[in-house]
Amino acid sequence: MPDLVIVIVSYNVRDLLRACLVSIARSDPSPRLETWVVDNCSRDGTVEMVQTEFPWVRLVTLDQNLGYARANNIALRALLEREGPTGLPRYVLLLNPDTELTPTALADMVAFLDAHPEAGVVGPKLIRGDGSLDLACRRSFPTPLVSLYRLTGLSRLFPRSRRFGRYNLTYLDPDVVAEVDAVAGACMMVRGEILRTVGLLDEAFFMYGEDLDWALRIKQAGWKVYYDGRTVVRHYKRASSRQRSVQSLVAFYQAMLIFFRKHYARQTAWPIRWLIVAAIYLRGMLAIALSQIPSKVPGRTAAAR
């Protein structure tokens, strides 16, 4: 059994996936490694590329797009089923195909979890293609109050406020190590035993929100979640979601509703509950309407993980 298993779900991002796999191959020596690619019925030659150029990858090909959570779970479930006497891998990394690892990123994240036995999850600082910080790489859970700050725009108006900036922790120094509520599923390393004790991703989520839900369940099981700003991974965000902008936006706001109803709706007073649900629907409809306006700026159409 390898020490680290990397699971990548791909959908029509052949060239980005190639660069991601190359970055894995070029990583500094690390614990025994196994890489899975679960392809969500790509039509751009992804499967052929992986088979030809990366024969060391365990490739799973699907005949339809099952979404992010279900596709990841195919690989994670296979790890559970083959557990046997050798046990689960020490660590599992969920990795987006539109990421590129720095040479020491894998070793650094493994070393962090080795040094912090209380940590169930660690995520790195994600840098976007233009060099800016991907704000989703560390965040708080979207409680009713945090969601209201986000949906009303207060988090954008007061990003340095510890009250209003909690959604993406915009007041936090991006280079520090900090315990947080959640890190991005684009690059999320968890302990292998979590697959058995906490369970897999919730397949009610199609494309967004499953990482938040998993982090919440992991914390409820007694583990801590850490953001490590010393480890950097590049994230060429919106690569898959750009291809189906309206569908991606629907999935994004639907995930917000699923998460709220699953974790917070029952203990939220009905006026606040109604306000949050209404705000999610209104923001979603506005985002979809704006996505249909022609723009010269590429990639503006979808909120991405």
N, C-alpha and C positions, 0 to 999 in steps of 0.2 A: 504493500500500500504506500503510495507517495505521501510525503509530508505536506505537500501543498497541491491542491487541485484548483485550476482556473477554469471557470465556466463563462463562455462568451455566447450570447444570443445575437445572431446576425439576421439582417433583413435588407438586401439590396445595397450593401455598402462594401462591395468587393475590394476596392482599392484601399479604403480605410482599414478594413479587416486585415489586409495584407500587411500594412504598416504596423498594425497592432501586434500581429503575430511575429513580425521581424523584431519588434522591440522586446517581446518575451524571449525570443531566441538569443538576443544580445544581452540579456540581463546578466549581471555578475553572478558567479556561482552561488547557489542558494540550496535549500533543502530539496530533496527529490521532488520533481515537478511533473505534473500531468495536466494537459490542456484539452478541454472539450470545446467544440464549437457546435452549437445547436442552431441549424439554419431554418428560419421560418419561411420556407418556400420562396427563396430568392430567385429572380429571373435574370440576373445580371452576370451569370457565370461564377458566382461565389463558390458553389460546390466544386466545380471543376478546378478552380484556382487552389482551393485548400487541398484537394486530393493530389494535385500535381506538385505543388510547391511546398507543402507542409505535411508530409506523410506521417509525421510524429503526432499529429493532432488526432484526437478521437472525434470523428465527425458524425453527427446525427442529422439526417435530412428529414424534414417534415413536408407533407404534401399540402399544407395550408398554414396560414399565419395564425398561430395559436396565442400570440401575445407574449409579453416579456415574462410574466410570472409562470405561466404554464410551460413555456419552453425551458426556462431555467430548472423547473421542478423535474423535468424529464431526466436531466443529468444528475440532479441532487438525489432523486429517488433511486437512480441506478447505483449511486454510491452507497446508499443505505442497504440496498438489496444485496450488494456484494460484500458487505461489511465483514462477515465471517470472522475467523479467529484473529485476523490481523487488525481489526478495528477500522474505524473511520480515519480519513486523513486528519492530521493535526489541524490544518487550516483549509478553508475554502475561500476563494476570491471570486466574487461576481464582478465581471469586467465588461464594459461596453466595447463594441468593436471600433468606436470612434475615439479611442484613447491610445496614447503612446506612453509607455513606461520609460522613466529614466533608468539608467543601468542599475542603480542600487535600490529602486523602489520596492521590489519584491522582498529582497533581503532585509530592508529597513522595516517593512511592515511585519514580517515574521519575527524579527528581533524585538520589535515593540511588544507584540503579544507574548513572546517568551518572557519578557521582563515584567509584564503586568498581568499576573494570573487572574486578577479580578476583571480584566477586560474581556468581553465577549466579542467586541467589534472594534476595528480601527479603520479609519478612512484617511486618505492623504489630502493635501491641498491640490485642488484641480485648477489648472490654468487653461483658459480658453485659447483658441487659435490666435487671437490678437494679443495675447499676453495678459489679459485681464483675469481677475479672479472669477471663477465660477461660483457664484454665491450659494448655490445649492449644495456645496460640498460640506457644509456644517450648518445645522439648523435646529430650531426647537420644534416640538410637536405642535401642530395647528389646533391648539385648544380653542374653545369659543372666543376667548378674549384675544388671543394671538391672531386668530383668523379675522376678527373684526378690524384689528389694526392693519392687517394686510389688505383686506377688501375695501376699506375706506381710504386707503392711501396714506395713512399715518406712518406706516413703516418706511415708505419712500420719502416722506417729508422730513422725518426725523431719524435718519439711519444710525446716528451715533447714540441714540437714546437707548438705555438698557430696558426701558419699558416698551417703547414702540418698535425698536429694532430687533425684537426677539425672533421674528420669523426666520430670517437668514443670519441672525447673530452678526449683523453688520457693524456692531460696536466692538467686535472681537478682533484682536490683532491676528491677521491671517497666518503669521509665522510661528504661532505658539502651539503648544500641546494643551488641549483642553477637553474636559469631560463635557459631552454635549448630549442632546436627545437623539440625534440621528445624523448619519452621513449619507452621501449619495450612493445609490445603487450602481452608479456608473463605475465605481471602484470601491468595493466594500468587502473587507476581509473579516471572516468570522471563524470562530472555533468550530472544528468539525463536529464535536459532540452536540452542538446546538441543533444540528439537523435532527438528532434523535430526541433531545429533551424538550426543544421548543417547537419543532415542526418546520415545515417548508413554507414557501411563500404562499400567500392567500391568492388563489386563482380567480377570485372575484374582481381583482384588479387586472386590467388588460395591459396597460403600458406605463402607468404612473401610480405612485402611492404605495406599491407593494414594499418598497424599501423602508418607508416610514412605518408601515404597519409591522414589518418584521422587527425593526429596531425597538418599537414599543413593546412587542411581545418578549423580545430578548431582555429588555430592562425589567419587565414585570417578573421575569424568571430569576432576577437577582444579579444579572451581569451589568457591567458598565460599558458605555459606548464612548470611544475617544476619537477626536480629530487630531491628527498629527501634522501640523503645518510645516514641519521640517522635511517631509517627504512630498515630492512634487510629481504629479502626473498630468500630462497634457490631454485636454478633452475638447475635441472638435465637435462641439455641441450642435444638436438639431439635425444631425446627418440622416438618421432614419426617419424622424418625425417630419422632416421637411417634405418628404415624398408624398405624404397624405395629410395635407395641412388641416383640413376640416375634421377628418377622422381623428387626428392627433389632438386637436383642441377639444373635441367631444370627450375623448378618453381622459384628457387632463382634468377637465371639470367634473366628469363623472367620478373620477378617482377621489376628488375632494369630497363629493357627496357620500361616497361609500365609506371613506375614512371617518367622516363626521358622524354618520349614522351608526357606524359600528362601535365607535369608542366614546362618543360624547353626547349624542342626541338625548339619550334617556335621562341623563342627569342635568340637562340644560333646560332652564325655564322656557315655556313655550314661546313667549314673545321674542326672546333671543334666538331660540331655535328657528323660528319662522324667518327672522331677519337674516340669519346666516344662510339658510337655504335659498331665500330670495336673492341675496347678494351673489351667491355662487351662480345661480341661473342667469342673472343679469350680466355679470361679468363674462360668463361663457358666451352668451348671445352677442355681446358687444365684441368680444375677441373674434368670434367667427365672422361677424359682419366686417370688421376691419381687415381680416385676412383676405377678403375678396376684393379689396381695393388694390388696383395695380400699383406696384412699387418697383423702383429701380434698385432697392436694397435687397440683395439676396438673403434668403433664410429668415425673413421677419415673420413668417406665417405661423409658427407653432411654438407653444411653450414646450420646453424639452426638459428631460430629466437632468 
